[in-house]
Amino acid sequence: MTKILILFAHPALEKSRVQAALLPAIKGMQGVTLHDLYEVYPDLNIDVRHEQSLLLQHDIILFQHPFYWYSAPAIIKQWQDLVLEHGWAYGSTGTALRGKRIGNVITAGGQESSYGKDGWNHHSVEDFLLPFKQTASLCNMQYIPPYIIYGTLRFTPSLIQEEVVAYRRMLEELRDGNSLTQ
Amino acid sequence: MIYLAAAVIFIPLARKLGLGSVLGYLLAGMVIGPSMLGFIGQEGQDIMHFAEFGVVMMLFLIGLELEPALLWNMRAPILGLGGLQVLITTTVITAGALLLGQPLNASLALGMTLSLSSTAIVLQSLKEKGILSSSAGQSSFSVLLFQDIAVIPMLAIFPLLAGVSSTHTKGHTLRDDLPAWGQTLVVLGAVVLIIVAGRYLIKPLLRIVARARVRELFTAFALLLVVSISVLMSLVGLSPALGAFLGGVVLANSEYRHELESDVEPFKGLLLGLFFMAVGASIDFKLVLSIPWVIIGLVVALMALKAIILLTLGKVFRISLEQNLLFGVALSQVGEFAFVLLSFTNQYNILPQATVSIMTAVVAISMAFTPLLMMLYERIIQPRFNVADKNTRQPDEIQLQEKHPVIIAGFGRFGNIVGRFLRVNGIKATILDLDSDRVDALQNLGVKVYYGDASRHDLLEAAGAADAKIIIVAMDTVEQTLEVVKVVRKHFPHLQMLVKAENIPDTYELMDLGVLHIYRETLDTSLRMGADALNMLGIRAYHAHRIASTFRKQEDKALKGLSAIRNDKKLYINTVKERIEELEKLMANDKVTRWNSPAQGWDESSLINEANEDQ
């Protein structure tokens, strides 16, 4: 069974609707470790050794976060800057993460149609995630396509519930090894 | 009174002329001495004996600043440099005296006497100029230390030089009637006694005295300590200065070091001044004027000879040229022990009275020249080296004084944490505390804490306040804190003050004193507790963290605003009431985040509204 680590980042979950609903649904799932970064490090003082050992214990790493200004909330960047050390994650001796898979799980306010050449965001979410893709490549990891929940600004409670079920199913497939994103 | 008046007149004068206080004292002595104004007559000699105690105290203080480990590190320069200097100079001068037609025993006596330099003048001058820890200063110190030790065998050799049976000489030391091995035993016993007593008797005694919290008592005890060591040493026929030095070294590790230092310091200064004046007064101008060329010639020849030997030795010991010149100049005079030794030679009939008088004048003049020479060195030689100085100057080998960038005044619960935090980050701090029990306890744990009242400016001085950057004031009571703040503001305005406050009134008082960095001891902890409580009630940790931080900033801001109006009771109370109402209103709105407006960026409600309107 593949082990999944979810690095969750939401600076104001008390104001969130979709992420707040996704979270309890995946809590306690077998083979899935939920790591709530803002809750564990409210002062952004990340414990690098702990994070690295968590990474070593898992096969798939997912950043789960809202899409803020075409990127992730600040703590994800802080996490990358500190945890992905030279000589450990990359560089001539940095092979600790070799072969692991990594990706993003994103909730975006805008509709899917707004992300594209003709939309008002002019680029796809995948395009905006280029830094994540290249980071994975530099760390000898395989970048898996992002799982994106579009249009959350207009979600009704029943729509949110559908997304929760779908997300859970996706994680199960990923865990059990019959996902499309392999 | 005459002495004091002369000192008060001449010292500022000498300082103003840039001559240094040593020369000032010497000049004052000359003027009031029997040769010029004649205010003081033959009692000059007695004063000299009394004032030699200043030298004893100075060595005690030097000992205090030298930890045994440092002393051990200096063994090479002390034995090598010092030993060679004494040996070579003695030989050369003896040969010179022989050539001048003196008999062998007299030549030897002169050689030994004149090889010594003046601990009092050199150390005082170097210290005043703040170059005691330079390599020249360290070398000078080593040589002087060895000379002080060398006086002991010299005193023992002199009776032998006399050639007459020495039994009729002064019989007032304990060891005179003993056989040779017994004498050695007594001397060793005295040294061991000082070390053991220093360790196991003096320290507990100091603790008891300190606990009485009477400042005068501590001073009295410090003086008693120095006097008893001197008496003991004289009793066994050792140099009191050496004994005092030893006592100082033994107590150098003690937590009361700074306190002892600042207590003995003023006495030392006064007595040393007296000593210098006595030296000045002892110059017999009539004699000098009767045979001026002989005396001047002797002085110049002697000083040149000593300086050349020192320079050669400095070269061998790889002192840089600039430092070596200072080293040579500093130690070229003949020392105060020469007076003692000369009077001995007279007693033992080694030298005739006439020679002794001439030599006394020579010695005194050479001492008087030293500060002048050092001034010349400073004005003429040193500037030429200043460019090269930066590149070639050797790192200071030993810091005679503790010089840390941070001073912590008060090492209770609060200062303790600050100190530990700085220490794990490699920042060294000089720690002062007033609670002798706590100081003991910390000492036992291996933490270096000095007992002392940080509101005394001399103690702060000894703790290196002149060179420190930051002082952390964390005294046990508000009164003490305010005292320290006032003293620091007055005497060390360059120091950045970080001050602990207990409550809001303290904070106001500190603000009034112009303190910029005030830390209320309970504020951060209370807010951390509050944030944790919120978190346990289900509020996200990051949110709780942020609102606690915002709350603290608001509190600081509000306090500054309130401080301005606090003397107007009515206005103050009204404003405080308003603030409380304001805060309650915000809470009642169930929108605690309203006063935490920066978090708006993560609030999507306006975006959601807009998106739904578009539909």
Interface residues (C-beta under 8 A of the other chain):
Chain A: P11 A12 L13 E14 K15 S16 Y38 E39 V40 P42 D43 G109 L153 R154
Chain B: I539 R540 A541 Y542 H543 A544 H545 R546 A599 W602 D603 E604 S605 L607 I608 A611 N612 Q615
